[in-house]
């Protein structure tokens, strides 16, 4: 009978242990999910403005630290901030030295979450005090959140609802974790385990392992705060765990650097180097001084509030000490990840289109704009080189044109795919119009590159067949070439600066080029009749005129798109009909100017 009772007791203990572990894990799961929902809501509500400020206003380490702390406090994740910065550096938007200050600030900003979690330990007893309890606050916030999320139509209210719901879930998760571990305060084995963490090495390793598993420093601090309700955590064990949590938080950042260039990898490594140096300094200074002074607070029993305080003070002091040594940290990561500092290969232009930026549409759209401008300028460079081939043909220059044309094709594929991915993201109306505009324009810019390459092929064929145009034909082509260069310059300038006034110059010049091409074809037909030019010359001449006319057409498409996208609807036919009808307006004025400039 006694044996049966012992077996029953053991089975009950095993079941209780399983239930406790499952409850604790469910609390962690709710906490992580709530933090994710709240952070996503905060990012959406910020409208990506903080991220834009982050990479534009970081010219000094102090600014970087302050901005990094502010952005991390908003999006509730130092890892997310650092991963975003890794993307900035990888794409060439930011230097490693600029990123170091931001990462230090992110280390401080992430400690704000610990103070938010302290709200979950407010406990009302009776009467009015119950209104201040965590359960009551969570319930009210959850009810408001679901009302905002379900019944209000504006996006900003829905985002606010998501923040409230995320906060409520986070609080419930914390309560669940605390409730799960609370009975353990009377368990000698558990208390002995926590006491073992007074050994600095064990405490640091526990912090690293916990954060590596949870992939969040904030979550690890939350678990530590939950464990503190047992009364088994003292300052001597909490301090090394806090140091270890900082190092463990580098895991997701280091993983994010896989596939980046050497600058991106160096930036990710900064997070780990910062926290390793902070841990070395924190361990050496604190335990070295304690050996002589013997701090009275080392046996202080920690509470959720004191853990939040310790976390903030440790991170703030460590990062402020490291701030003057930004250049030194940069040298360390450069030594750890070496590489030549020469100009990068042209293909690294594609690093502008970072996958990480898709979560931040404002930045992703800005990067697409920069990439399209680079593509357009590549087309312009090829057009200039193609014209050069007529007077001074070389196989080397032709090869350069061919290679650049392949790069332009890669640009179109990469940018087009990136923009399609962006269409699936939540964007403002203005951002959606910008994406639509860019999707319209990239094809036209790529086609100008194709025609520039065709012109180079005509030059190559003429050299191989030893064919030259008459002096009259060459003069006519030189005038048309100047007009083609002009319309390309105008179009690229209008797109790069989103300059609608410049865009309005394109259509009159395009119409003039079309008229000139028709006129020059007729003149060449007359030269053929007069026997001045041969049939082979005529074929090449007509081919050149067709390519130049098509370049002007594609430039017109881009300009019209810019003008129409500034309005509510995209209707190129309606715009062109109206614009051309204004014979006495600006169209007529610009047409007259270009007619005079390109008189043959």
C-alpha positions in Angstrom: 0.0 0.0 0.0 2.8 2.4 0.9 4.5 1.6 -2.4 1.4 2.4 -4.4 1.1 5.7 -2.5 4.7 6.6 -3.3 4.2 5.8 -7.0 1.0 8.0 -7.0 2.9 10.9 -5.4 5.8 10.6 -7.9 3.4 10.5 -10.8 1.6 13.6 -9.5 4.9 15.4 -9.2 5.8 14.5 -12.7 2.4 15.7 -14.0 2.7 19.0 -12.1 6.2 19.5 -13.5 4.9 19.0 -17.1 2.0 21.3 -16.5 4.3 24.0 -15.0 6.7 23.8 -18.0 3.9 24.0 -20.5 2.4 26.9 -18.7 5.7 28.7 -18.6 6.3 28.1 -22.3 2.8 29.2 -23.2 3.5 32.4 -21.3 6.7 32.9 -23.2 4.9 32.3 -26.5 2.2 34.8 -25.6 4.8 37.3 -24.5 6.8 37.0 -27.8 3.7 37.2 -29.9 2.4 40.2 -28.0 5.7 42.0 -28.4 5.8 41.2 -32.1 2.2 42.5 -32.6 2.9 45.7 -30.6 6.2 46.3 -32.3 4.6 45.9 -35.8 1.8 48.2 -34.9 4.3 50.9 -33.6 6.3 50.6 -36.9 3.2 50.9 -39.0 2.0 53.9 -37.0 5.4 55.6 -37.3 5.0 55.4 -41.1 8.7 54.5 -41.5 9.6 58.1 -40.6 11.9 57.1 -37.8 13.8 54.7 -40.1 14.3 57.5 -42.7 15.6 59.8 -40.0 17.9 57.1 -38.7 20.0 56.9 -41.8 19.8 60.6 -42.8 20.8 62.1 -39.4 23.6 60.0 -38.1 26.7 62.1 -39.0 28.1 62.0 -35.5 28.3 59.1 -33.0 26.3 61.0 -30.4 23.4 61.6 -32.8 23.6 58.0 -33.9 23.4 56.8 -30.3 20.4 59.1 -29.5 18.5 58.1 -32.7 19.3 54.4 -32.3 17.9 54.5 -28.7 14.8 56.4 -29.9 14.0 54.1 -32.8 14.6 51.0 -30.7 12.3 52.3 -28.0 9.6 52.7 -30.6 10.0 49.4 -32.4 10.8 47.5 -29.2 13.8 45.5 -30.6 17.5 46.2 -30.7 17.9 43.3 -33.1 15.4 44.8 -35.5 17.1 48.2 -35.4 20.5 46.6 -35.9 19.3 44.3 -38.7 17.9 47.4 -40.5 21.2 49.2 -40.1 23.1 46.2 -41.5 20.9 46.6 -44.6 21.7 50.3 -44.8 25.5 49.6 -44.7 25.3 46.7 -47.0 23.5 48.9 -49.6 26.0 51.7 -49.3 23.5 54.1 -47.7 25.5 54.3 -44.5 29.1 53.8 -43.4 30.2 51.3 -40.7 31.4 54.2 -38.5 27.9 55.8 -38.6 26.3 52.5 -37.8 28.3 51.9 -34.6 26.7 54.8 -32.8 23.2 53.6 -33.8 23.9 50.1 -32.5 25.1 51.5 -29.2 21.9 53.5 -29.0 19.9 50.3 -29.8 21.6 48.6 -26.9 20.2 51.2 -24.6 16.8 51.6 -26.2 16.0 47.9 -25.8 16.0 48.3 -22.0 12.8 50.3 -22.2 10.8 47.1 -22.7 11.8 46.0 -19.2 10.1 49.1 -17.7 6.9 48.5 -19.8 6.9 44.9 -18.4 6.9 46.3 -14.8 3.3 47.3 -15.4 2.4 43.6 -15.3 3.4 43.5 -11.7 1.0 46.2 -10.5 -1.5 44.4 -8.2 -4.6 46.0 -6.9 -6.2 44.5 -3.8 -9.7 45.8 -3.2 -12.0 48.6 -4.2 -10.6 51.3 -6.4 -7.1 49.8 -6.2 -8.3 46.8 -8.2 -8.7 49.2 -11.2 -4.9 49.5 -11.2 -4.3 45.7 -11.3 -2.6 44.1 -14.3 -5.7 42.1 -15.1 -7.9 45.2 -15.2 -5.5 47.2 -17.3 -5.0 44.3 -19.7 -8.7 43.8 -20.0 -9.5 47.5 -20.7 -6.6 47.8 -23.2 -7.7 44.6 -25.0 -11.3 45.7 -25.3 -10.3 49.1 -26.7 -7.9 47.4 -29.1 -10.5 45.1 -30.5 -12.9 48.0 -30.9 -10.3 50.1 -32.7 -9.2 47.1 -34.8 -12.7 45.9 -35.8 -15.0 48.9 -36.0 -12.9 51.9 -37.0 -12.0 52.2 -40.7 -9.0 54.5 -40.7 -5.6 52.7 -40.9 -4.2 54.8 -38.0 -6.9 53.5 -35.7 -6.5 49.9 -36.8 -2.7 50.2 -36.1 -3.5 51.7 -32.7 -5.8 48.8 -32.1 -3.0 46.4 -33.0 -0.6 48.1 -30.5 -3.2 47.8 -27.8 -3.9 44.1 -28.5 -0.2 43.4 -28.6 0.3 45.1 -25.3 -2.6 43.2 -23.7 -1.3 39.8 -25.0 2.2 40.8 -23.8 0.9 41.5 -20.3 -1.1 38.3 -20.2 2.1 36.4 -21.2 4.0 38.0 -18.4 1.3 37.1 -15.9 1.3 33.5 -17.2 5.1 33.2 -16.8 5.0 34.7 -13.3 2.1 32.5 -12.3 4.0 29.4 -13.6 7.2 30.0 -11.7 5.7 31.5 -8.5 5.2 28.1 -6.8 8.9 27.3 -7.3 9.9 29.8 -4.6 9.4 26.9 -2.1 11.3 24.4 -4.2 14.8 23.9 -2.8 16.2 22.5 -6.1 15.0 25.5 -8.1 16.4 27.9 -5.5 19.7 26.1 -5.5 19.8 26.4 -9.4 19.3 30.1 -9.3 21.8 30.5 -6.5 24.4 28.8 -8.7 24.2 31.7 -11.1 26.1 33.8 -8.6 29.1 32.3 -10.4 29.7 35.0 -13.0 30.7 32.5 -15.8 27.5 30.4 -15.3 25.3 33.5 -15.1 26.8 34.9 -18.3 26.4 31.5 -20.1 22.8 31.2 -18.9 22.0 34.7 -20.3 23.6 33.9 -23.6 21.8 30.6 -24.0 18.4 32.0 -23.0 18.6 34.9 -25.4 20.0 32.7 -28.2 16.9 30.5 -27.9 14.4 33.3 -27.5 16.1 35.5 -30.1 15.2 38.6 -28.1 17.0 40.5 -25.3 13.7 42.0 -24.2 12.1 38.5 -23.9 15.1 37.3 -21.9 14.8 40.2 -19.5 11.1 39.5 -19.2 11.8 35.8 -18.3 14.3 37.1 -15.7 11.7 39.5 -14.3 9.2 36.6 -14.1 11.8 34.4 -12.2 12.5 37.2 -9.8 9.0 36.9 -8.3 10.2 33.6 -6.6 12.6 35.7 -4.5 15.4 33.4 -5.6 17.3 35.9 -7.7 19.8 38.2 -6.0 21.9 41.0 -7.5 25.0 38.7 -7.7 23.2 36.3 -10.0 21.1 38.8 -12.0 24.2 40.9 -12.9 26.1 38.3 -14.9 22.8 37.1 -16.5 22.1 40.7 -17.8 25.6 40.8 -19.3 25.0 37.4 -21.0 21.7 38.5 -22.4 23.4 41.4 -24.2 25.8 39.0 -25.9 23.1 36.5 -26.8 21.1 39.2 -28.5 23.8 39.3 -31.2 22.7 35.9 -32.5 19.8 37.1 -34.8 21.9 40.1 -35.9 24.8 37.8 -37.0 22.4 35.5 -38.8 21.0 38.5 -40.7 24.5 39.3 -42.1 24.6 36.0 -44.0 24.8 36.9 -47.7 25.8 40.5 -47.2 29.0 42.2 -48.3 32.0 42.7 -46.0 30.6 46.0 -44.8 27.3 44.4 -43.8 29.2 41.6 -42.0 31.3 44.2 -40.1 28.2 46.1 -39.0 26.6 42.9 -37.6 29.8 42.1 -35.8 29.7 45.5 -34.1 26.8 44.4 -32.0 28.7 41.4 -30.7 31.9 43.3 -30.2 30.2 46.1 -28.2 28.6 43.6 -25.8 31.7 41.5 -25.5 33.8 44.6 -24.6 31.0 45.7 -22.2 30.9 42.3 -20.5 34.7 42.3 -20.1 34.7 45.8 -18.7 31.7 45.0 -16.5 33.2 41.8 -15.1 36.7 43.2 -14.5 35.6 46.5 -13.0 32.7 45.3 -10.8 34.3 42.1 -9.4 37.7 43.7 -9.1 36.3 46.6 -7.0 34.1 44.2 -5.1 37.1 42.2 -4.0 38.3 45.2 -2.0 35.2 47.1 -1.2 32.6 44.3 -0.8 29.4 45.9 -2.0 26.5 45.7 0.4 23.9 45.3 -2.3 25.4 42.2 -3.8 23.0 40.0 -1.8 20.0 42.2 -2.5 16.9 40.2 -3.6 15.9 41.4 -7.0 12.4 42.4 -8.1 11.0 43.0 -11.6 11.6 46.8 -11.0 15.2 46.4 -9.8 16.0 44.1 -12.8 14.6 46.7 -15.2 16.7 49.3 -13.4 19.9 47.2 -13.5 19.4 46.4 -17.2 19.1 50.1 -18.1 22.0 51.3 -16.0 24.3 48.5 -17.2 23.6 49.1 -20.9 23.6 52.9 -20.6 26.9 53.1 -18.7 28.6 50.5 -20.9 27.6 52.2 -24.2 28.5 55.7 -23.0 32.0 54.4 -22.0 32.4 52.9 -25.4 31.1 55.9 -27.4 34.4 57.8 -27.6 36.0 54.7 -29.1 34.0 54.3 -32.3 37.1 54.4 -34.5 38.7 51.7 -32.4 35.7 49.4 -32.7 35.6 50.0 -36.4 39.3 48.9 -36.6 38.5 45.8 -34.6 35.7 44.6 -36.9 37.8 45.5 -40.0 40.6 43.3 -38.7 38.1 40.5 -37.9 36.5 40.7 -41.4 39.3 42.0 -43.7 38.9 43.1 -47.3 40.4 45.5 -49.8 38.9 49.0 -49.5 39.1 49.6 -53.3 36.1 50.5 -55.3 33.5 47.8 -55.4 32.5 46.0 -58.6 29.7 47.6 -60.6 27.4 44.7 -59.8 27.3 45.9 -56.2 24.9 48.6 -57.3 22.3 45.9 -56.9 23.0 45.9 -53.2 20.8 49.0 -53.1 17.8 46.7 -53.4 18.1 45.1 -49.9 15.5 42.5 -49.0 15.5 43.9 -45.5 14.1 47.2 -46.7 10.9 45.6 -48.0 9.6 45.9 -44.4 10.1 49.6 -44.6 8.3 50.8 -47.9 9.5 54.4 -47.6 13.2 53.3 -47.7 12.6 50.5 -50.3 10.9 53.0 -52.6 13.8 55.5 -52.2 16.3 52.7 -53.0 14.3 51.8 -56.1 14.4 55.4 -57.3 18.1 55.5 -56.9 18.5 52.2 -58.8 16.3 53.4 -61.7 18.4 56.6 -61.9 21.5 54.5 -62.1 20.0 52.3 -64.8 18.9 55.4 -66.8 22.3 56.9 -66.6 23.8 53.6 -67.7 21.6 53.8 -70.8 22.7 57.4 -71.4 26.3 56.4 -71.1 25.8 53.7 -73.7 24.0 56.1 -76.0 27.0 58.5 -75.9 29.4 55.6 -76.5 27.4 54.4 -79.4 27.6 57.8 -81.1 31.3 57.8 -80.4 31.7 54.6 -82.4 30.9 56.4 -85.7 33.8 58.7 -85.6 36.3 56.4 -83.7 35.3 52.8 -83.8 37.0 50.4 -81.4 36.2 46.8 -80.5 37.1 47.6 -76.8 34.4 50.4 -76.7 31.9 48.1 -78.4 32.5 45.4 -75.8 31.9 48.0 -73.0 28.6 48.9 -74.6 27.6 45.2 -74.8 28.5 44.5 -71.2 26.7 47.6 -69.9 23.6 46.6 -71.9 23.6 43.3 -70.1 23.8 45.1 -66.8 20.9 47.3 -67.8 18.8 44.2 -68.5 19.8 42.9 -65.0 18.7 46.2 -63.5 15.3 45.9 -65.1 14.8 42.3 -63.8 16.0 43.1 -60.3 14.1 46.4 -59.9 10.9 45.0 -61.5 10.9 42.0 -59.1 11.6 44.2 -56.1 8.8 46.6 -57.0 6.4 43.6 -57.4 7.3 42.4 -53.9 6.6 45.9 -52.6 3.1 45.9 -54.0 2.3 43.2 -51.5 3.3 45.5 -48.6 1.0 47.9 -46.7 1.7 51.3 -48.2 0.3 54.8 -48.2 -1.6 56.1 -51.2 1.4 58.2 -52.2 3.8 55.3 -51.9 1.5 53.1 -54.0 1.5 55.8 -56.8 5.3 56.0 -56.6 5.6 52.2 -57.1 3.2 52.3 -60.0 5.1 55.1 -61.6 8.4 53.2 -61.3 6.9 50.1 -62.7 5.8 52.1 -65.8 9.2 53.8 -66.2 11.7 51.0 -65.8 10.6 49.3 -69.1 10.9 52.5 -71.1 14.4 53.3 -69.7 15.5 49.7 -70.4 14.2 50.1 -74.0 16.3 53.3 -74.5 19.3 51.1 -73.6 18.3 48.5 -76.2 18.1 51.1 -78.9 21.5 52.6 -77.9 22.9 49.0 -78.3 21.2 48.7 -81.7 22.9 51.9 -82.8 26.3 50.5 -81.7 25.5 47.4 -83.8 24.8 49.5 -86.8 28.1 51.3 -86.4 29.9 47.9 -86.1 28.2 46.6 -89.3 29.1 49.7 -91.2 32.7 49.4 -90.2 32.8 45.7 -91.2 31.2 46.5 -94.6 33.4 49.6 -95.0 30.3 51.9 -95.5 30.3 55.6 -94.6 27.6 58.2 -95.0 27.9 61.3 -97.1 28.9 64.6 -95.4 25.4 65.9 -95.7 23.9 62.8 -94.1 26.5 62.9 -91.3 25.6 66.5 -90.6 21.9 65.7 -90.4 22.6 62.8 -88.1 24.8 64.9 -85.8 21.9 67.4 -85.3 19.5 64.5 -84.5 22.0 62.9 -82.2 22.2 66.2 -80.2 18.5 66.3 -79.9 18.4 62.6 -78.8 21.0 63.4 -76.1 19.0 66.4 -75.0 15.8 64.5 -74.6 17.5 61.7 -72.6 19.1 64.3 -70.3 15.8 66.1 -69.8 14.0 62.8 -69.1 16.6 61.5 -66.6 16.7 64.9 -64.8 12.9 65.1 -64.6 12.7 61.5 -63.2 15.7 61.9 -60.8 14.4 65.2 -59.3 10.7 64.5 -59.9 10.7 67.8 -61.7 7.4 68.3 -63.5 8.5 71.5 -65.2 11.4 69.7 -66.9 9.1 66.8 -67.8 6.9 69.3 -69.8 9.8 70.0 -72.1 10.1 66.4 -73.2 6.9 66.0 -75.3 7.5 69.1 -77.6 11.1 67.8 -78.2 9.9 64.3 -78.9 7.4 65.6 -81.5 10.2 67.7 -83.1 12.5 64.6 -83.3 9.7 62.6 -84.9 9.2 65.4 -87.5 12.9 65.6 -88.1 13.2 61.8 -88.6 10.4 61.9 -91.2 12.0 64.9 -93.0 15.5 63.2 -93.0 14.1 60.0 -94.4 12.6 62.0 -97.3 15.9 63.8 -97.9 17.7 60.5 -98.0 15.2 59.1 -100.5 16.0 62.1 -102.7 19.7 61.4 -102.4 19.1 57.8 -103.4 17.2 59.0 -106.5 20.0 61.4 -107.3 22.6 58.7 -107.0 24.4 60.5 -104.2 23.9 57.6 -101.7 23.7 53.8 -102.2 21.0 51.4 -101.1 23.2 49.9 -98.4 23.8 53.4 -96.9 20.0 54.0 -97.0 19.2 50.8 -95.0 21.7 51.8 -92.3 20.6 55.4 -92.3 16.9 54.4 -91.9 17.8 52.0 -89.1 19.6 54.8 -87.2 16.7 57.2 -87.6 14.2 54.6 -86.4 16.3 53.9 -83.3 16.6 57.6 -82.4 12.9 58.1 -82.9 12.1 55.2 -80.6 14.4 56.6 -77.9 12.5 59.8 -78.0 9.2 57.9 -77.8 10.3 56.0 -74.7 11.5 59.3 -73.1 8.1 60.7 -73.8 6.4 57.8 -72.1 8.5 58.4 -68.9 7.7 62.2 -68.9 4.0 61.6 -69.5 4.0 59.1 -66.6 5.6 61.6 -64.3 3.0 64.2 -65.2 0.0 61.9 -65.0 1.1 60.3 -61.7 1.0 63.7 -60.1 -2.7 63.7 -60.8 -5.4 61.2 -59.6 -5.6 59.0 -62.7 -3.1 57.6 -65.3 -4.4 58.5 -68.8 -1.6 59.3 -71.2 -3.9 59.7 -74.2 -6.0 62.3 -72.5 -2.9 64.2 -71.3 -1.2 64.2 -74.7 -4.4 65.3 -76.5 -4.9 68.2 -74.1 -1.2 69.2 -74.1 -0.9 69.2 -77.9 -4.1 71.2 -78.3 -2.6 74.1 -76.4 -0.8 75.5 -79.5 -0.5 78.9 -78.0 0.6 77.6 -74.6 3.8 76.3 -73.1 3.9 73.3 -75.6 4.0 75.8 -78.6 6.7 77.8 -76.8 9.0 74.9 -76.1 8.4 73.4 -79.6 9.4 76.7 -81.2 12.6 76.8 -79.0 13.7 73.3 -80.0 12.8 73.9 -83.7 15.1 76.8 -83.7 17.9 75.0 -81.8 17.8 71.9 -84.0 17.3 73.5 -87.4 18.9 71.5 -90.2 
